[in-house]
């Protein structure tokens, strides 16, 4: 947003691994603030946003829609890092 507002070229998106790390951290902070149940409900919506535009991510988006625990978050994140580049 800073680049766009300053009339500068908009940088590329960060690499997928970095976006997944940020997503996991966001969900860990949500767990600290709201508890695991609410964080996992939020994860169903927010985690999928980090995969926007990523080819072949539909399998993981389907998995994200049923997140119930932080262990699910970590498992899915590991799968994304391993399978999608």
N, C-alpha and C positions, 0 to 999 in steps of 0.2 A: 504494500500500500504506500509506503514511503517513496519508493521509486516512482510509482505512477503519479503521485501527487507532486513530485519534484520534476516531472517531465523526463525522467530517465527511463532507459529500457527496463522492462520488467524481467527480473531474473527467472531462470528455470526453477521448476519445483525441486525441492531436495530429493535425494535418492530415496527409494522406497524403504530401505532398511532404516533410514533416519526418521522417516515419517512414522513407521511402526513404533520405533522407540518413543517418539513424542506421544503417540496415541496411548501406549501402555502407561507412560508417566502421567498423562492426563487422567486415566482411569484409576491409577493408584492414588492420585490426589483426591479424586472424587470419592474413593473409598474412605479416605481419612476424614473427609468433610461430612459425608452423608451415610456412610456404612456400605457394606458390600452389596446388599440387595439393590439399593438405589443406584449405586455405581454400575452394577451389571445391567440394569434396565437402561441407564443412559448409554452404556457401551453399545447396546444393540443399535442405537441410532448413530452415535458419534464415530465409532470405530469404522463403520462402513464408509464414512466420508473420506477417510484417509486412503481408501482404495479407489476413489473416483478416478476414472480414466485408465485404470490398470488392466491390461489385457489378461484374460483368463482368471479374473478374480471372483467370478460368480460362485464358485464352490465355497470360498472363504466367506463371502457375504452371506451365504446360506447358513454357514456355521455360526457367524456372528449373530444372526437373528435368534439364536437359542442360548446365548450366553447366560449362565446362571451363577457362576462363581468366578473369582479371579483366576483360579486354575484354568478355567476355560479360556480366559483372555490370554494367559501365558502360552497355552497350547496352540491356540490359533495364531498368535504372533509368531511363534517359532515356526509353524507351518508356512506362513507367508514368507518369512525370511528365507526359508529353505527352498520353497517351490517357485516363488515369483521373484523376478529380478527387475 
